[in-house]
Amino acid sequence: MKLYQGIHSLQNYLKGKRAQNLQIGFVPTMGALHNGHLSLVKFAHQKCDVVVCSIFVNPTQFNNEKDLEFYPRPIKNDIKLLVEAGCHVLFHPQTSEMYGSGLHKDSSANYGSFIEVLEGAHRPGHFDGVITIVKRLFEIVEPNEVFFGQKDYQQCLVVKKLIARNFRNISFNQCVIEREPDGLAMSSRNVRLNIAEREAANTLYTALMHIKNNWTRQNWLNAISKARAIIENNPLLNLAYLSVAHPATLQQLNAFEEKAVALIAVNCGEIRLIDNVLLG
């Protein structure tokens, strides 16, 4: 695996691959890799000739300084995992390489109402930071295909909109959520949970699956109420939101629809956890 920290050296390498008409797949990450990330590398292998992964903890998408400070950065282990997964290229830039003389954000204004709800409402400025760094990475790597995990469902919608506006030659791939044996969605933040918090965290999946397993016109409202109670009855979980929404607009449903998405966010101690399931 080749490792680049500079933009120009990476671009020169990829220019040679494009000259050979090779398809480039790109998996952007913030590191602290787990099997969810590695599954994206696997999907990229299936569709592309060259698999590029980036590791960059983007400061502009954090609205909590403590979360940024304590975000895990096990770069040596990440490199080992990527080599074992068969990643061809790792781009691991410094903040100065990506932002130059100072941090700045692009605006998410006019992206649509879906960006203002859920994570957008609870984490002001978060998606401005996401748009800024993803746009920059796409400009640098110029991939043919990009691979994102469904766990960050709202982020996937944001990136799809970014591609539709600015990168019509890029194909977007939304990949299934990788889960622990008890159903907890894999996340880099899970390692910060203590034993009791880790046990409580799988309640998110229990609540979501209750909605999914009772998703009928007769039962949908009761299913949502029961799922909310499952979370609220756990003293270690503080529910930020539980929303059952239209899968494209994220507008909360006022009437039953066959196709929908259930999205949840909780604070478990100092750790924020999110998850979702598709319905119908």
C-alpha positions as CSV (number, residue, x, y, z in Angstrom):
1,M,0.0,0.0,0.0
2,K,1.2,3.5,-0.9
3,L,1.0,6.2,1.7
4,Y,0.7,9.9,0.7
5,Q,0.5,12.9,3.0
6,G,0.9,15.5,0.2
7,I,-1.8,16.4,-2.3
8,H,0.4,16.7,-5.4
9,S,2.2,13.4,-4.9
10,L,-1.1,11.6,-4.5
11,Q,-2.5,13.3,-7.6
12,N,0.6,12.5,-9.7
13,Y,0.3,8.8,-8.7
14,L,-3.5,8.7,-9.6
15,K,-2.9,10.5,-12.9
16,G,-0.8,7.5,-14.0
17,K,-3.5,5.1,-13.1
18,R,-6.1,7.1,-15.0
19,A,-3.8,7.0,-18.0
20,Q,-4.1,3.2,-17.9
21,N,-7.9,3.6,-17.9
22,L,-8.2,2.2,-14.4
23,Q,-11.3,2.8,-12.3
24,I,-10.6,4.6,-9.0
25,G,-12.7,3.8,-5.9
26,F,-12.5,6.1,-2.9
27,V,-13.4,5.5,0.8
28,P,-13.1,8.7,2.9
29,T,-12.8,8.1,6.7
30,M,-11.7,9.8,9.9
31,G,-9.7,6.7,10.9
32,A,-10.1,4.5,14.0
33,L,-11.1,1.9,11.5
34,H,-13.4,-1.0,12.2
35,N,-15.1,-3.7,10.1
36,G,-17.6,-1.2,8.9
37,H,-14.9,0.8,7.2
38,L,-13.1,-2.3,6.0
39,S,-16.4,-3.5,4.4
40,L,-16.4,-0.3,2.3
41,V,-12.9,-1.2,1.1
42,K,-14.2,-4.6,0.2
43,F,-17.1,-3.1,-1.8
44,A,-14.6,-0.8,-3.5
45,H,-12.5,-3.7,-4.5
46,Q,-15.5,-5.4,-6.2
47,K,-16.2,-2.4,-8.5
48,C,-12.8,-0.7,-9.0
49,D,-9.2,-1.3,-10.0
50,V,-7.6,1.1,-7.6
51,V,-8.9,1.6,-4.0
52,V,-8.0,4.8,-2.3
53,C,-8.7,5.4,1.4
54,S,-8.3,8.7,3.3
55,I,-7.8,9.2,7.0
56,F,-8.4,12.8,8.1
57,V,-10.0,13.9,11.4
58,N,-11.8,16.9,10.0
59,P,-12.0,19.7,12.7
60,T,-14.7,21.7,10.9
61,Q,-17.4,19.0,11.3
62,F,-17.1,18.8,15.1
63,N,-19.3,21.1,17.1
64,N,-18.0,19.7,20.4
65,E,-14.4,20.4,21.1
66,K,-14.1,17.6,23.6
67,D,-15.4,15.1,21.0
68,L,-12.7,16.3,18.6
69,E,-10.0,16.2,21.3
70,F,-10.8,12.6,22.3
71,Y,-11.6,11.2,18.9
72,P,-9.4,8.1,18.6
73,R,-6.4,8.3,16.2
74,P,-4.7,4.8,16.2
75,I,-3.0,5.4,12.9
76,K,-0.5,2.5,13.1
77,N,-3.3,0.0,13.6
78,D,-5.3,1.7,10.9
79,I,-2.5,1.3,8.4
80,K,-2.2,-2.4,9.4
81,L,-5.9,-3.0,8.8
82,L,-5.9,-1.3,5.4
83,V,-2.9,-3.3,4.3
84,E,-4.6,-6.5,5.3
85,A,-7.8,-5.4,3.5
86,G,-5.8,-4.8,0.3
87,C,-6.2,-1.1,0.1
88,H,-3.9,0.3,-2.6
89,V,-3.5,3.9,-1.5
90,L,-3.8,5.8,1.8
91,F,-4.1,9.5,1.8
92,H,-3.3,10.8,5.3
93,P,-2.9,14.6,5.2
94,Q,-2.2,17.1,7.9
95,T,-4.8,19.8,8.6
96,S,-2.6,22.5,7.1
97,E,-2.5,20.5,3.8
98,M,-6.3,20.4,3.6
99,Y,-7.1,23.9,4.9
100,G,-4.0,26.0,4.1
101,S,-3.7,29.1,6.2
102,G,-6.9,28.7,8.2
103,L,-10.1,26.7,8.8
104,H,-13.1,27.6,6.8
105,K,-16.4,26.1,5.9
106,D,-18.5,25.9,2.8
107,S,-22.2,26.6,3.4
108,S,-24.9,23.9,3.4
109,A,-27.5,26.6,2.7
110,N,-29.9,25.7,-0.2
111,Y,-29.1,22.0,0.1
112,G,-32.7,21.3,1.1
113,S,-34.8,21.0,4.2
114,F,-33.4,17.5,4.9
115,I,-30.1,19.1,6.1
116,E,-31.8,21.2,8.8
117,V,-33.3,18.3,10.8
118,L,-31.9,15.5,12.9
119,E,-28.1,15.8,13.0
120,G,-28.3,19.2,11.3
121,A,-30.5,20.5,14.1
122,H,-28.6,19.0,17.0
123,R,-25.1,19.7,15.6
124,P,-25.1,23.2,14.2
125,G,-22.4,23.6,11.5
126,H,-21.7,19.9,11.2
127,F,-22.8,19.4,7.6
128,D,-21.1,22.6,6.6
129,G,-17.9,20.9,7.7
130,V,-18.8,17.7,6.0
131,I,-19.5,19.4,2.7
132,T,-16.3,21.3,2.9
133,I,-14.0,18.4,3.4
134,V,-15.8,15.9,1.2
135,K,-15.8,18.4,-1.7
136,R,-12.1,19.0,-1.2
137,L,-11.3,15.3,-1.1
138,F,-13.3,14.6,-4.3
139,E,-11.4,17.4,-6.0
140,I,-8.1,15.9,-4.9
141,V,-8.8,12.2,-5.6
142,E,-11.1,12.6,-8.6
143,P,-12.6,9.1,-8.1
144,N,-15.0,7.2,-10.4
145,E,-16.8,5.6,-7.5
146,V,-17.2,6.6,-3.8
147,F,-18.3,4.4,-0.9
148,F,-20.2,5.5,2.2
149,G,-21.8,3.6,5.0
150,Q,-25.6,3.7,5.6
151,K,-25.0,4.3,9.4
152,D,-24.6,8.0,8.6
153,Y,-27.8,8.1,6.6
154,Q,-28.3,11.8,6.6
155,Q,-24.7,12.3,5.6
156,C,-25.3,10.0,2.6
157,L,-28.1,12.3,1.4
158,V,-25.9,15.3,1.8
159,V,-23.1,13.7,-0.2
160,K,-25.5,12.6,-2.9
161,K,-26.7,16.2,-3.2
162,L,-23.1,17.4,-3.4
163,I,-22.3,14.9,-6.2
164,A,-25.5,15.9,-8.1
165,R,-24.4,19.6,-7.9
166,N,-20.7,19.4,-8.5
167,F,-19.4,15.9,-9.4
168,R,-21.8,14.3,-11.9
169,N,-19.0,11.9,-13.1
170,I,-18.8,10.3,-9.6
171,S,-21.0,7.3,-8.8
172,F,-22.2,7.1,-5.2
173,N,-22.4,3.7,-3.4
174,Q,-24.4,3.5,-0.1
175,C,-23.2,0.3,1.8
176,V,-25.1,-1.6,4.4
177,I,-24.4,-1.1,8.1
178,E,-22.0,-3.5,9.7
179,R,-23.1,-4.5,13.2
180,E,-21.7,-6.2,16.3
181,P,-23.2,-9.6,17.2
182,D,-25.8,-7.9,19.5
183,G,-26.8,-5.5,16.8
184,L,-24.9,-2.4,17.8
185,A,-23.8,-0.5,14.7
186,M,-20.1,-0.4,14.4
187,S,-18.6,3.0,15.2
188,S,-15.2,4.4,16.0
189,R,-16.7,5.9,19.1
190,N,-17.8,2.5,20.6
191,V,-14.4,1.9,22.1
192,R,-15.0,4.9,24.4
193,L,-18.0,3.2,26.0
194,N,-17.5,1.6,29.4
195,I,-18.9,-1.8,30.2
196,A,-22.3,-0.6,31.4
197,E,-22.7,1.9,28.6
198,R,-21.7,-0.7,26.0
199,E,-24.5,-3.0,27.3
200,A,-27.0,-0.2,27.2
201,A,-25.9,0.9,23.7
202,N,-27.4,-2.2,22.0
203,T,-30.8,-0.9,23.0
204,L,-30.8,1.4,20.0
205,Y,-31.0,-1.6,17.7
206,T,-33.6,-3.2,19.8
207,A,-35.8,-0.1,19.5
208,L,-35.3,0.2,15.8
209,M,-36.0,-3.4,15.2
210,H,-39.2,-3.1,17.2
211,I,-40.4,-0.5,14.7
212,K,-39.2,-2.6,11.7
213,N,-40.9,-5.7,12.9
214,N,-44.2,-3.9,13.5
215,W,-44.2,-1.7,10.5
216,T,-47.9,-2.0,9.4
217,R,-50.6,0.6,8.8
218,Q,-52.4,-0.7,12.0
219,N,-49.3,-0.8,14.3
220,W,-46.9,1.9,13.2
221,L,-47.8,4.6,15.7
222,N,-47.7,2.1,18.6
223,A,-44.5,0.7,17.4
224,I,-42.8,4.1,17.5
225,S,-44.2,4.9,20.9
226,K,-42.9,1.5,22.2
227,A,-39.5,2.1,20.7
228,R,-39.2,5.5,22.3
229,A,-40.1,3.9,25.7
230,I,-37.5,1.3,25.2
231,I,-34.8,4.0,25.0
232,E,-36.3,6.3,27.7
233,N,-36.6,3.5,30.2
234,N,-32.8,2.9,30.1
235,P,-31.2,5.3,32.6
236,L,-27.8,5.4,30.7
237,L,-29.4,6.7,27.5
238,N,-30.5,10.2,26.8
239,L,-32.6,10.3,23.6
240,A,-31.8,13.1,21.2
241,Y,-34.3,12.1,18.6
242,L,-36.2,9.2,17.2
243,S,-37.7,10.0,13.8
244,V,-39.5,7.9,11.3
245,A,-39.2,9.8,8.1
246,H,-39.5,9.9,4.3
247,P,-36.2,8.2,3.0
248,A,-35.4,11.1,0.6
249,T,-36.5,14.2,2.4
250,L,-36.2,13.1,6.1
251,Q,-39.5,14.8,6.8
252,Q,-41.2,13.1,9.7
253,L,-44.2,11.0,8.7
254,N,-47.7,12.2,9.6
255,A,-49.3,9.2,8.0
256,F,-48.2,5.7,7.3
257,E,-46.1,5.1,4.2
258,E,-44.8,1.7,3.1
259,K,-41.2,3.0,2.5
260,A,-39.6,5.0,5.3
261,V,-36.5,5.2,7.4
262,A,-36.3,5.1,11.2
263,L,-33.4,7.2,12.6
264,I,-32.2,7.5,16.2
265,A,-29.5,9.4,18.1
266,V,-28.7,9.1,21.8
267,N,-26.1,10.3,24.2
268,C,-24.7,7.4,26.2
269,G,-22.5,9.0,28.8
270,E,-20.4,11.4,26.8
271,I,-20.6,9.4,23.6
272,R,-23.1,10.2,20.9
273,L,-24.5,7.2,19.0
274,I,-26.6,7.1,15.9
275,D,-28.3,4.3,14.0
276,N,-31.1,3.7,11.5
277,V,-33.0,1.0,9.7
278,L,-34.9,1.1,6.4
279,L,-38.6,0.2,6.6
280,G,-40.8,-1.4,4.0
